[in-house]
Amino acid sequence: MNALGILQVAVELGCPQIINACVNYLEAVTWEEAEEDEILKIVPRMGLQAEPILARLQPVNQSAIVNIFVSALRFATSSPPPQLNDLKSSAQEQLEYMLTEDDDAPLLTADDNIKLEVKECVNRLLSRFNDSLTALFCGSTESLSEAGNIQLFKSYLTDLSWACQILSKLEIMREFVEYWFDASDKIVKVLEQGSSTTEVIEIKLRAIEVTSKVLEAIGYGTVILPTAKRLQVLKVWLPFVRVTKPLIDSVTMNCENAMLLKLDGEMWQSLESTFVSIILALPSGDQAEVLTEWLDNEYMQYPDLTEAFEVWCYRSKVSKRRLSLLEDEHAMTNSF
């Protein structure tokens, strides 16, 4: 950056007019990242006369950060026209970045008011999704396979998958998990209406992405659900995932379609582990029911519940001995 070099010389020689011209120029033009680093090394040593150059790099006050976060959040959870989808995706990426702790602290530390705003925005998104879901479920629109319904449903599911990321970061997943549990039967039935086109299979994948995040919150104790609900969510989503994954795998044999579906191997691995965790936290009789259905099914390869089966066998075999030891210990305690 020639202007920066000239500025250094002008400061050394004490030439105020040249200094002023260079400062005004550098303050007005855009910089590359490498140039920003160079400016940060050199300009602070030049004193007050060069300070205007650094104005764009100064920390922003918390009020301004909150305002831009809320505005971006409302846009990111809205349903703008399709031509604005790229802008919405960009807003979603930046919101996630603002809440991410990496080499630096998060740009925004969410307080109760921010969390409330996030909940309200996500609830409005869920309400629109639910309207679309209900219309498809009740047959008041065409089927899921209609082009307009495909694009709308895919957009909702993509946004909901992103919303889960934000809710997880802020540790406020409960309401979303409860909604997804209540709507799961309806969601699966609507998804099963669709034909096996690539577009419909992609929608099913997006639904599985959202479900994987919901199940992760359940399986690892972020959101506590009663036993009956945990069993029910397995009964709804295990069969759907089991049948859908081979469809997705068959589509991705075509390289062009594989790029479209943007498969994430880590998601499948994580989802399988989550299924195992949820199963192993159920009462042994419920575990047996789930495992029996798995062993009787032709789609055994995914999810592979071998680990859950092995643990269930071990627990079942040693259960009487364990309980008898506990009873003996209890009896000895009472005898004192």
KEKE-3310 file (N, C-alpha, C; in steps of 0.2 Angstrom, whole numbers, plus 5000, padded with zeros to 4 digits):
npx = (5004:5005:5002:5002:5016:5021:5015:5022:5034:5031:5027:5040:5047:5040:5029:5015:5004:5005:5004:4991:4984:4987:4982:4968:4965:4968:4959:4947:4947:4945:4952:4963:4964:4977:4982:4976:4981:4994:4992:4988:5000:5008:5001:4996:5008:5010:5003:4990:4987:4986:4975:4962:4962:4961:4948:4938:4941:4939:4932:4915:4901:4891:4877:4875:4879:4870:4858:4861:4862:4849:4841:4847:4844:4829:4828:4834:4826:4815:4803:4808:4807:4812:4823:4830:4837:4850:4855:4849:4855:4868:4866:4862:4874:4882:4876:4878:4892:4894:4890:4900:4913:4930:4946:4944:4934:4916:4907:4895:4887:4874:4860:4846:4836:4840:4840:4826:4821:4827:4820:4807:4808:4811:4800:4790:4795:4793:4779:4775:4780:4773:4760:4761:4765:4753:4743:4748:4747:4733:4729:4724:4731:4741:4751:4766:4775:4773:4780:4781:4778:4788:4800:4796:4795:4807:4815:4810:4814:4828:4830:4826:4835:4846:4842:4842:4855:4858:4850:4855:4868:4864:4858:4844:4835:4823:4809:4809:4812:4801:4791:4795:4794:4780:4776:4781:4775:4766:4775:4783:4773:4769:4781:4782:4772:4778:4785:4799:4808:4823:4823:4813:4819:4830:4823:4819:4831:4835:4825:4829:4842:4837:4831:4841:4848:4838:4837:4849:4850:4840:4846:4858:4855:4853:4840:4827:4816:4801:4801:4791:4790:4802:4804:4793:4798:4809:4802:4795:4805:4816:4812:4809:4822:4829:4824:4825:4839:4845:4839:4844:4858:4857:4854:4865:4875:4876:4886:4883:4870:4875:4882:4872:4865:4873:4880:4884:4895:4898:4887:4878:4885:4885:4871:4868:4875:4868:4855:4859:4863:4850:4842:4849:4846:4834:4821:4824:4815:4809:4820:4822:4811:4813:4825:4822:4813:4822:4831:4822:4821:4823:4832:4845:4857:4859:4852:4866:4864:4871:4880:4871:4863:4873:4876:4863:4862:4872:4868:4856:4860:4867:4859:4851:4860:4866:4856:4853:4864:4863:4851:4856:4865:4857:4849:4859:4862:4850:4850:4859)
npy = (4994:5010:5022:5021:5019:5031:5039:5035:5040:5054:5057:5055:5065:5076:5082:5090:5092:5082:5071:5073:5071:5058:5051:5054:5048:5034:5032:5032:5022:5005:4990:4976:4960:4957:4970:4976:4970:4975:4989:4989:4986:4997:5010:5013:5018:5030:5040:5053:5060:5051:5043:5043:5033:5021:5020:5011:4999:4999:4993:4989:4996:4988:4990:4993:4981:4972:4977:4975:4961:4957:4963:4956:4943:4943:4944:4932:4922:4924:4922:4926:4932:4920:4925:4931:4922:4919:4930:4928:4916:4921:4930:4921:4913:4923:4927:4915:4915:4926:4921:4912:4905:4906:4908:4920:4929:4927:4938:4942:4940:4932:4938:4936:4944:4943:4929:4927:4935:4927:4915:4919:4923:4910:4903:4909:4906:4892:4892:4896:4885:4875:4878:4876:4862:4857:4860:4852:4839:4838:4838:4850:4857:4853:4838:4834:4832:4842:4856:4869:4866:4858:4866:4876:4868:4863:4874:4879:4868:4868:4881:4878:4868:4876:4885:4876:4875:4888:4889:4878:4883:4893:4886:4883:4874:4867:4870:4869:4856:4850:4854:4848:4834:4833:4835:4825:4813:4818:4825:4814:4807:4816:4817:4804:4804:4809:4807:4797:4806:4815:4828:4826:4817:4824:4833:4824:4821:4834:4834:4824:4829:4840:4832:4824:4834:4837:4824:4823:4832:4826:4814:4816:4822:4836:4841:4835:4822:4812:4794:4788:4797:4797:4784:4784:4794:4787:4776:4783:4789:4780:4769:4777:4784:4772:4767:4777:4781:4771:4775:4788:4785:4777:4787:4796:4789:4794:4806:4820:4821:4818:4829:4838:4834:4835:4827:4823:4814:4813:4817:4806:4796:4802:4803:4789:4786:4793:4787:4775:4779:4784:4773:4765:4771:4769:4759:4742:4733:4740:4743:4730:4728:4738:4733:4720:4723:4729:4718:4710:4717:4720:4731:4732:4737:4751:4762:4755:4745:4737:4739:4743:4732:4723:4728:4728:4714:4710:4717:4712:4698:4699:4705:4699:4695:4707:4713:4705:4706:4720:4718:4710:4719:4729:4722:4719:4732:4736:4727:4732)
npz = (5000:4994:4999:5013:5015:5010:5020:5031:5029:5028:5041:5047:5042:5045:5038:5037:5028:5018:5027:5031:5019:5016:5027:5026:5013:5016:5026:5019:5009:5004:5012:5010:5019:5022:5021:5032:5043:5042:5043:5056:5063:5060:5060:5073:5080:5076:5082:5087:5075:5065:5069:5064:5054:5060:5064:5059:5064:5077:5092:5093:5102:5114:5113:5099:5094:5099:5092:5079:5079:5082:5072:5061:5065:5064:5051:5046:5051:5044:5030:5016:4998:4986:4979:4988:4996:4996:5003:5015:5019:5021:5032:5042:5043:5048:5060:5067:5068:5076:5088:5091:5100:5097:5093:5098:5110:5110:5099:5104:5119:5125:5134:5144:5138:5124:5122:5124:5112:5102:5104:5101:5088:5082:5086:5078:5065:5067:5068:5055:5047:5053:5048:5035:5035:5041:5031:5020:5027:5029:5016:5010:5001:4987:4984:4993:4983:4973:4964:4970:4984:4987:4986:4996:5008:5009:5011:5024:5032:5030:5036:5049:5053:5054:5064:5075:5078:5083:5094:5101:5104:5113:5123:5124:5119:5123:5120:5106:5104:5111:5102:5090:5094:5096:5083:5075:5071:5061:5052:5047:5041:5031:5024:5019:5009:4998:4982:4975:4970:4967:4973:4983:4990:4995:5003:5013:5018:5024:5034:5042:5046:5055:5064:5069:5077:5086:5092:5097:5107:5116:5118:5125:5136:5136:5135:5144:5143:5147:5149:5141:5130:5125:5120:5111:5101:5096:5090:5080:5072:5070:5061:5050:5047:5044:5033:5024:5022:5014:5002:5000:4999:4987:4978:4978:4972:4959:4954:4952:4958:4971:4975:4975:4986:4997:5007:5024:5032:5045:5051:5050:5057:5070:5072:5073:5084:5093:5093:5099:5112:5117:5117:5126:5138:5141:5150:5153:5147:5137:5129:5124:5116:5106:5101:5096:5086:5077:5075:5068:5056:5039:5035:5043:5043:5044:5056:5065:5078:5086:5097:5107:5108:5113:5125:5131:5132:5141:5153:5155:5158:5170:5178:5189:5198:5201:5207:5218:5225:5229:5237:5247:5253:5257:5266:5276:5280:5286:5297:5306)
capx = (5000:5010:5000:5005:5023:5021:5013:5027:5040:5029:5028:5047:5050:5035:5025:5008:4999:5005:5001:4983:4981:4987:4977:4961:4965:4968:4953:4942:4947:4944:4958:4963:4965:4984:4984:4973:4987:5000:4990:4988:5006:5012:4998:4996:5014:5010:5000:4983:4987:4984:4970:4956:4963:4959:4941:4934:4944:4938:4927:4908:4898:4887:4871:4875:4880:4863:4854:4862:4860:4841:4839:4849:4840:4823:4828:4836:4821:4809:4803:4809:4806:4818:4829:4834:4839:4858:4856:4847:4860:4873:4864:4862:4881:4885:4873:4881:4898:4894:4889:4905:4919:4935:4952:4942:4927:4910:4905:4889:4886:4867:4857:4839:4832:4842:4837:4819:4820:4828:4814:4801:4809:4811:4793:4787:4797:4789:4772:4774:4782:4767:4754:4763:4764:4746:4740:4750:4744:4726:4727:4721:4735:4743:4755:4773:4779:4772:4786:4780:4778:4795:4804:4794:4796:4815:4817:4808:4818:4835:4830:4825:4841:4851:4839:4844:4862:4858:4846:4860:4873:4861:4856:4837:4832:4818:4803:4810:4812:4794:4787:4797:4791:4773:4774:4785:4771:4763:4780:4784:4767:4769:4787:4781:4768:4782:4788:4806:4813:4829:4820:4809:4824:4833:4819:4819:4838:4834:4821:4834:4846:4834:4829:4847:4849:4833:4838:4856:4848:4837:4851:4864:4852:4852:4833:4825:4809:4799:4802:4786:4791:4809:4802:4789:4802:4812:4797:4793:4811:4820:4810:4810:4829:4832:4822:4827:4846:4847:4837:4849:4864:4857:4854:4872:4879:4876:4890:4879:4866:4878:4884:4866:4862:4878:4880:4888:4896:4898:4880:4876:4889:4883:4864:4868:4877:4863:4850:4861:4862:4843:4840:4852:4844:4827:4820:4826:4809:4808:4826:4821:4806:4816:4830:4818:4811:4828:4834:4818:4820:4828:4836:4849:4864:4859:4858:4869:4862:4875:4882:4865:4862:4878:4875:4857:4863:4876:4864:4851:4863:4870:4854:4849:4866:4867:4850:4854:4870:4860:4847:4860:4868:4851:4847:4864:4862:4845:4851:4863)
capy = (5000:5015:5028:5019:5020:5038:5042:5034:5045:5061:5057:5055:5072:5081:5086:5089:5092:5075:5067:5074:5068:5051:5049:5055:5043:5028:5031:5032:5017:4998:4987:4969:4958:4958:4977:4978:4968:4980:4995:4988:4986:5003:5016:5015:5021:5037:5045:5055:5062:5045:5039:5042:5028:5015:5020:5006:4993:5000:4989:4992:4996:4982:4991:4992:4974:4969:4979:4972:4954:4956:4964:4950:4937:4943:4943:4926:4918:4926:4919:4931:4929:4915:4929:4934:4916:4920:4935:4925:4912:4925:4932:4915:4912:4928:4926:4909:4917:4931:4918:4907:4906:4903:4911:4926:4928:4928:4945:4944:4936:4932:4938:4934:4947:4940:4923:4928:4937:4921:4910:4922:4922:4903:4901:4912:4901:4885:4892:4895:4878:4871:4879:4872:4855:4855:4860:4845:4833:4838:4838:4856:4859:4847:4833:4836:4832:4848:4860:4874:4863:4855:4872:4879:4864:4862:4881:4878:4863:4871:4886:4875:4865:4882:4887:4872:4877:4894:4887:4874:4888:4897:4881:4885:4869:4863:4872:4866:4848:4848:4855:4842:4828:4833:4836:4820:4809:4822:4826:4808:4805:4820:4815:4798:4806:4811:4802:4796:4810:4818:4833:4824:4813:4829:4836:4819:4822:4840:4833:4820:4834:4843:4827:4822:4839:4836:4818:4824:4836:4821:4808:4818:4826:4843:4842:4829:4820:4806:4788:4786:4801:4795:4778:4786:4797:4781:4772:4787:4791:4775:4766:4782:4784:4766:4766:4783:4781:4768:4779:4793:4781:4776:4793:4798:4785:4798:4811:4826:4822:4818:4836:4842:4832:4838:4823:4824:4807:4814:4817:4799:4793:4805:4801:4782:4786:4796:4782:4770:4782:4785:4766:4762:4775:4766:4753:4736:4730:4745:4742:4724:4730:4741:4729:4715:4726:4730:4712:4707:4721:4719:4736:4732:4740:4758:4762:4748:4745:4731:4741:4743:4725:4719:4731:4725:4707:4710:4720:4707:4692:4700:4709:4696:4695:4714:4715:4701:4710:4726:4716:4708:4725:4732:4718:4720:4739:4736:4723:4736)
capz = (5000:4993:5004:5020:5015:5010:5026:5036:5027:5029:5048:5049:5039:5048:5033:5039:5022:5016:5032:5031:5013:5016:5032:5022:5008:5019:5030:5014:5004:5007:5013:5010:5026:5024:5022:5038:5048:5041:5046:5063:5065:5059:5061:5081:5082:5073:5087:5086:5069:5061:5073:5060:5050:5064:5066:5057:5067:5084:5095:5093:5108:5115:5110:5092:5092:5100:5087:5072:5080:5082:5065:5057:5067:5062:5043:5045:5052:5040:5024:5011:4992:4984:4976:4994:5000:4997:5008:5021:5021:5024:5038:5046:5044:5052:5067:5071:5069:5082:5095:5091:5103:5094:5096:5102:5113:5105:5098:5108:5125:5125:5140:5144:5132:5118:5122:5122:5105:5098:5105:5098:5081:5080:5086:5072:5060:5068:5066:5047:5045:5055:5044:5028:5037:5042:5024:5017:5030:5028:5009:5008:4996:4983:4988:4994:4977:4969:4964:4975:4990:4988:4988:5003:5013:5010:5014:5031:5035:5030:5041:5056:5055:5056:5071:5080:5079:5087:5100:5105:5107:5118:5128:5124:5114:5125:5116:5099:5105:5112:5096:5085:5096:5095:5076:5072:5067:5055:5048:5044:5036:5025:5020:5015:5003:4992:4977:4977:4966:4970:4977:4989:4995:4998:5009:5018:5022:5028:5040:5046:5049:5060:5069:5072:5082:5091:5096:5101:5114:5120:5120:5129:5142:5136:5136:5148:5141:5150:5146:5136:5125:5122:5117:5105:5096:5093:5086:5074:5068:5068:5055:5044:5045:5042:5026:5020:5021:5007:4996:4999:4996:4980:4974:4978:4967:4954:4957:4951:4964:4977:4976:4977:4993:5002:5012:5029:5035:5052:5054:5050:5063:5076:5073:5075:5091:5097:5094:5104:5118:5119:5118:5132:5143:5142:5154:5149:5143:5131:5125:5121:5111:5100:5098:5093:5079:5073:5073:5063:5050:5033:5035:5049:5042:5047:5061:5068:5085:5089:5104:5112:5109:5117:5132:5134:5134:5147:5158:5157:5161:5176:5182:5195:5202:5204:5212:5224:5229:5232:5242:5253:5256:5260:5272:5281:5283:5291:5303:5311)
cpx = (5005:5008:5002:5012:5025:5020:5018:5033:5038:5029:5035:5049:5045:5032:5018:5003:4999:5002:4993:4980:4981:4982:4970:4960:4964:4962:4947:4941:4946:4951:4957:4965:4973:4986:4981:4979:4993:4998:4990:4995:5010:5008:4997:5002:5014:5006:4993:4982:4984:4978:4964:4956:4960:4952:4937:4936:4942:4932:4920:4905:4892:4880:4870:4876:4873:4858:4855:4861:4853:4839:4841:4845:4833:4823:4830:4831:4814:4808:4802:4808:4813:4824:4833:4837:4846:4859:4854:4852:4866:4872:4864:4869:4884:4883:4877:4888:4899:4893:4895:4911:4925:4942:4950:4936:4922:4909:4899:4888:4878:4864:4850:4835:4834:4839:4829:4817:4822:4822:4808:4802:4808:4804:4789:4788:4793:4782:4771:4775:4776:4761:4755:4762:4757:4742:4742:4747:4737:4724:4724:4725:4737:4748:4762:4777:4778:4778:4786:4781:4785:4800:4803:4796:4804:4817:4816:4813:4826:4835:4830:4831:4846:4848:4842:4851:4862:4855:4851:4865:4871:4858:4848:4833:4825:4811:4803:4809:4805:4790:4789:4794:4784:4771:4777:4780:4768:4769:4782:4779:4767:4775:4786:4776:4772:4784:4796:4811:4818:4827:4817:4814:4828:4830:4819:4826:4838:4830:4825:4839:4844:4833:4835:4849:4845:4835:4845:4854:4844:4842:4856:4861:4852:4844:4830:4818:4808:4801:4798:4788:4798:4808:4798:4793:4806:4808:4795:4799:4815:4818:4811:4817:4831:4830:4824:4835:4848:4845:4842:4856:4863:4857:4862:4877:4880:4880:4887:4874:4869:4880:4878:4864:4867:4878:4885:4889:4896:4891:4877:4879:4886:4875:4864:4870:4872:4857:4852:4861:4855:4841:4843:4850:4836:4826:4822:4821:4808:4814:4824:4816:4809:4821:4827:4816:4817:4831:4829:4817:4825:4833:4840:4855:4865:4852:4860:4868:4866:4877:4877:4863:4866:4877:4869:4858:4867:4872:4859:4854:4865:4865:4852:4854:4867:4862:4851:4859:4867:4855:4850:4863:4863:4849:4853:4864:4856:4846:4855:4858)
cpy = (5006:5021:5027:5021:5028:5042:5041:5039:5052:5062:5058:5062:5078:5085:5085:5089:5085:5070:5067:5070:5061:5048:5049:5049:5036:5027:5030:5025:5010:4995:4979:4967:4959:4965:4979:4976:4973:4987:4995:4988:4993:5009:5018:5019:5028:5042:5048:5057:5057:5041:5038:5035:5021:5015:5014:4999:4994:4995:4992:4991:4991:4984:4991:4985:4970:4971:4976:4964:4953:4957:4958:4944:4937:4942:4935:4920:4919:4921:4924:4928:4925:4919:4931:4928:4917:4925:4932:4920:4915:4927:4927:4913:4917:4928:4920:4911:4922:4927:4912:4909:4902:4905:4918:4925:4929:4935:4947:4938:4937:4933:4936:4937:4944:4933:4923:4930:4931:4916:4912:4921:4915:4901:4903:4908:4894:4886:4892:4888:4874:4872:4875:4864:4853:4855:4854:4839:4832:4838:4844:4859:4852:4843:4837:4837:4838:4853:4865:4872:4861:4861:4875:4875:4863:4868:4881:4874:4865:4876:4883:4871:4870:4884:4883:4873:4883:4892:4882:4878:4891:4893:4882:4880:4866:4864:4869:4859:4846:4849:4849:4836:4828:4833:4830:4816:4812:4823:4820:4806:4809:4819:4809:4799:4807:4806:4801:4800:4813:4823:4831:4820:4818:4832:4831:4820:4828:4838:4828:4824:4837:4838:4825:4827:4838:4830:4819:4827:4831:4816:4810:4822:4833:4845:4835:4828:4813:4800:4787:4791:4799:4789:4780:4789:4792:4778:4776:4787:4785:4771:4771:4783:4778:4765:4771:4783:4777:4771:4785:4790:4780:4782:4796:4794:4789:4805:4818:4827:4821:4825:4840:4840:4834:4833:4824:4817:4808:4814:4810:4795:4796:4803:4793:4782:4788:4791:4777:4773:4783:4778:4764:4766:4773:4760:4747:4733:4734:4744:4735:4724:4733:4737:4723:4717:4727:4723:4708:4711:4720:4725:4737:4736:4747:4759:4755:4749:4739:4733:4741:4736:4721:4722:4728:4717:4706:4712:4714:4700:4693:4704:4706:4696:4702:4715:4711:4704:4716:4724:4714:4714:4728:4729:4719:4727:4739:4732:4727:4741)
cpz = (5000:4998:5011:5020:5014:5017:5031:5035:5029:5037:5050:5047:5042:5043:5034:5034:5019:5020:5032:5025:5013:5021:5029:5017:5011:5023:5025:5010:5008:5007:5012:5017:5027:5025:5029:5044:5047:5044:5053:5066:5065:5062:5069:5083:5080:5077:5084:5079:5064:5064:5068:5056:5053:5066:5064:5060:5075:5086:5095:5100:5108:5112:5103:5090:5093:5094:5081:5073:5079:5075:5060:5058:5064:5054:5042:5047:5049:5034:5018:5004:4990:4982:4982:4998:5001:5003:5015:5024:5024:5031:5044:5048:5049:5060:5071:5073:5075:5088:5096:5095:5100:5097:5100:5105:5109:5105:5103:5113:5126:5132:5139:5139:5126:5117:5120:5115:5101:5098:5101:5090:5078:5081:5080:5066:5061:5066:5059:5045:5047:5051:5037:5030:5037:5035:5020:5020:5029:5021:5007:5002:4992:4987:4989:4988:4972:4970:4970:4982:4992:4990:4995:5008:5015:5013:5022:5034:5036:5036:5048:5058:5057:5063:5076:5082:5084:5094:5105:5108:5113:5124:5129:5119:5116:5121:5109:5099:5106:5106:5091:5087:5095:5087:5072:5068:5060:5050:5044:5039:5030:5021:5016:5010:4997:4988:4979:4972:4970:4975:4983:4993:4998:5004:5015:5022:5026:5034:5045:5050:5055:5066:5073:5078:5088:5096:5100:5108:5119:5123:5125:5135:5142:5137:5139:5146:5145:5146:5140:5129:5121:5118:5110:5100:5093:5088:5080:5069:5066:5062:5049:5042:5042:5035:5021:5018:5015:5001:4995:4996:4989:4975:4973:4974:4961:4957:4957:4957:4970:4979:4979:4984:4999:5008:5017:5033:5042:5055:5055:5056:5069:5077:5075:5082:5096:5098:5099:5111:5121:5121:5125:5138:5145:5147:5149:5144:5136:5126:5121:5115:5105:5097:5094:5086:5075:5071:5067:5056:5045:5033:5042:5049:5045:5050:5064:5075:5089:5096:5109:5113:5114:5125:5135:5136:5140:5153:5160:5160:5168:5181:5189:5200:5205:5209:5218:5228:5233:5238:5248:5256:5260:5267:5278:5284:5288:5297:5308:5315)
residu = (MET:ASN:ALA:LEU:GLY:ILE:LEU:GLN:VAL:ALA:VAL:GLU:LEU:GLY:CYS:PRO:GLN:ILE:ILE:ASN:ALA:CYS:VAL:ASN:TYR:LEU:GLU:ALA:VAL:THR:TRP:GLU:GLU:ALA:GLU:GLU:ASP:GLU:ILE:LEU:LYS:ILE:VAL:PRO:ARG:MET:GLY:LEU:GLN:ALA:GLU:PRO:ILE:LEU:ALA:ARG:LEU:GLN:PRO:VAL:ASN:GLN:SER:ALA:ILE:VAL:ASN:ILE:PHE:VAL:SER:ALA:LEU:ARG:PHE:ALA:THR:SER:SER:PRO:PRO:PRO:GLN:LEU:ASN:ASP:LEU:LYS:SER:SER:ALA:GLN:GLU:GLN:LEU:GLU:TYR:MET:LEU:THR:GLU:ASP:ASP:ASP:ALA:PRO:LEU:LEU:THR:ALA:ASP:ASP:ASN:ILE:LYS:LEU:GLU:VAL:LYS:GLU:CYS:VAL:ASN:ARG:LEU:LEU:SER:ARG:PHE:ASN:ASP:SER:LEU:THR:ALA:LEU:PHE:CYS:GLY:SER:THR:GLU:SER:LEU:SER:GLU:ALA:GLY:ASN:ILE:GLN:LEU:PHE:LYS:SER:TYR:LEU:THR:ASP:LEU:SER:TRP:ALA:CYS:GLN:ILE:LEU:SER:LYS:LEU:GLU:ILE:MET:ARG:GLU:PHE:VAL:GLU:TYR:TRP:PHE:ASP:ALA:SER:ASP:LYS:ILE:VAL:LYS:VAL:LEU:GLU:GLN:GLY:SER:SER:THR:THR:GLU:VAL:ILE:GLU:ILE:LYS:LEU:ARG:ALA:ILE:GLU:VAL:THR:SER:LYS:VAL:LEU:GLU:ALA:ILE:GLY:TYR:GLY:THR:VAL:ILE:LEU:PRO:THR:ALA:LYS:ARG:LEU:GLN:VAL:LEU:LYS:VAL:TRP:LEU:PRO:PHE:VAL:ARG:VAL:THR:LYS:PRO:LEU:ILE:ASP:SER:VAL:THR:MET:ASN:CYS:GLU:ASN:ALA:MET:LEU:LEU:LYS:LEU:ASP:GLY:GLU:MET:TRP:GLN:SER:LEU:GLU:SER:THR:PHE:VAL:SER:ILE:ILE:LEU:ALA:LEU:PRO:SER:GLY:ASP:GLN:ALA:GLU:VAL:LEU:THR:GLU:TRP:LEU:ASP:ASN:GLU:TYR:MET:GLN:TYR:PRO:ASP:LEU:THR:GLU:ALA:PHE:GLU:VAL:TRP:CYS:TYR:ARG:SER:LYS:VAL:SER:LYS:ARG:ARG:LEU:SER:LEU:LEU:GLU:ASP:GLU:HIS:ALA:MET:THR:ASN:SER:PHE)
# end
